């Protein structure tokens, strides 16, 4: 928007006053409360995902030994020696 267009419409850029201003203030407070609540929920979900990720890492580390033991049990092979 050009500088002249802004100057010709100064009423559009004023802060709301009276009842409209109070309503805008109320909505703003509600939005801030919603934002805080939403951030808390995301933090909680993020913590849960971290827990799942740690569990999957452990499972990934244990999986080769678990599968190898199951295959040896099925085929009746001797257990491997630990080095």
C-alpha beads as a LAMMPS data file, in Angstrom:
LAMMPS data file: protein, C-alpha beads

83 atoms
82 bonds

1 atom types
1 bond types

-500.0 500.0 xlo xhi
-500.0 500.0 ylo yhi
-500.0 500.0 zlo zhi

Masses

1 110.0

Atoms # bond

1 1 1 0.000 0.000 0.000
2 1 1 1.379 3.416 -0.855
3 1 1 2.051 6.101 1.719
4 1 1 -0.823 8.232 0.331
5 1 1 -3.354 5.436 0.736
6 1 1 -2.408 5.031 4.400
7 1 1 -2.713 8.717 5.025
8 1 1 -6.171 8.858 3.434
9 1 1 -7.556 6.158 5.775
10 1 1 -6.209 7.001 9.252
11 1 1 -9.272 5.583 11.063
12 1 1 -8.413 2.027 9.999
13 1 1 -5.185 2.036 11.986
14 1 1 -6.502 3.275 15.334
15 1 1 -6.812 0.939 18.288
16 1 1 -10.383 -0.119 19.093
17 1 1 -12.041 1.774 21.934
18 1 1 -14.957 1.226 24.304
19 1 1 -16.930 -2.018 24.175
20 1 1 -15.145 -3.226 21.042
21 1 1 -11.790 -2.664 22.738
22 1 1 -12.880 -4.601 25.815
23 1 1 -14.124 -7.427 23.615
24 1 1 -10.838 -7.493 21.688
25 1 1 -8.937 -7.563 24.983
26 1 1 -11.082 -10.456 26.203
27 1 1 -10.526 -12.415 22.997
28 1 1 -6.806 -11.742 23.222
29 1 1 -6.694 -13.147 26.770
30 1 1 -8.648 -16.206 25.616
31 1 1 -6.213 -16.749 22.741
32 1 1 -3.230 -16.498 25.089
33 1 1 -4.834 -19.005 27.484
34 1 1 -5.548 -21.353 24.579
35 1 1 -1.956 -21.007 23.387
36 1 1 -0.600 -21.885 26.835
37 1 1 -2.910 -24.891 27.164
38 1 1 -2.008 -26.097 23.672
39 1 1 1.732 -25.793 24.378
40 1 1 1.282 -27.836 27.570
41 1 1 -0.569 -30.537 25.649
42 1 1 2.123 -30.657 22.968
43 1 1 4.811 -30.903 25.647
44 1 1 2.955 -33.853 27.168
45 1 1 2.612 -35.580 23.787
46 1 1 6.265 -34.848 23.004
47 1 1 7.269 -36.515 26.277
48 1 1 5.219 -39.577 25.411
49 1 1 6.804 -39.779 21.962
50 1 1 10.259 -39.594 23.565
51 1 1 9.311 -42.553 25.750
52 1 1 8.121 -44.552 22.730
53 1 1 11.294 -43.664 20.829
54 1 1 13.484 -44.891 23.701
55 1 1 11.490 -48.130 23.809
56 1 1 11.943 -48.658 20.084
57 1 1 15.683 -48.069 20.350
58 1 1 15.873 -50.751 23.030
59 1 1 13.794 -53.107 20.926
60 1 1 16.025 -52.481 17.913
61 1 1 19.089 -53.284 20.004
62 1 1 17.566 -56.484 21.428
63 1 1 15.906 -57.704 18.229
64 1 1 18.853 -59.569 16.615
65 1 1 19.475 -61.619 19.763
66 1 1 15.768 -62.339 20.271
67 1 1 15.213 -63.431 16.665
68 1 1 18.407 -65.494 16.629
69 1 1 17.370 -67.300 19.810
70 1 1 13.898 -68.002 18.392
71 1 1 15.366 -69.397 15.152
72 1 1 17.801 -71.609 17.076
73 1 1 14.942 -72.869 19.268
74 1 1 12.876 -73.744 16.218
75 1 1 15.722 -75.520 14.419
76 1 1 17.151 -77.100 17.571
77 1 1 20.599 -75.609 17.119
78 1 1 23.036 -75.088 19.920
79 1 1 23.048 -71.621 21.517
80 1 1 25.841 -69.307 20.419
81 1 1 28.662 -68.663 22.792
82 1 1 29.036 -65.126 24.030
83 1 1 32.464 -63.711 23.244

Bonds

1 1 1 2
2 1 2 3
3 1 3 4
4 1 4 5
5 1 5 6
6 1 6 7
7 1 7 8
8 1 8 9
9 1 9 10
10 1 10 11
11 1 11 12
12 1 12 13
13 1 13 14
14 1 14 15
15 1 15 16
16 1 16 17
17 1 17 18
18 1 18 19
19 1 19 20
20 1 20 21
21 1 21 22
22 1 22 23
23 1 23 24
24 1 24 25
25 1 25 26
26 1 26 27
27 1 27 28
28 1 28 29
29 1 29 30
30 1 30 31
31 1 31 32
32 1 32 33
33 1 33 34
34 1 34 35
35 1 35 36
36 1 36 37
37 1 37 38
38 1 38 39
39 1 39 40
40 1 40 41
41 1 41 42
42 1 42 43
43 1 43 44
44 1 44 45
45 1 45 46
46 1 46 47
47 1 47 48
48 1 48 49
49 1 49 50
50 1 50 51
51 1 51 52
52 1 52 53
53 1 53 54
54 1 54 55
55 1 55 56
56 1 56 57
57 1 57 58
58 1 58 59
59 1 59 60
60 1 60 61
61 1 61 62
62 1 62 63
63 1 63 64
64 1 64 65
65 1 65 66
66 1 66 67
67 1 67 68
68 1 68 69
69 1 69 70
70 1 70 71
71 1 71 72
72 1 72 73
73 1 73 74
74 1 74 75
75 1 75 76
76 1 76 77
77 1 77 78
78 1 78 79
79 1 79 80
80 1 80 81
81 1 81 82
82 1 82 83
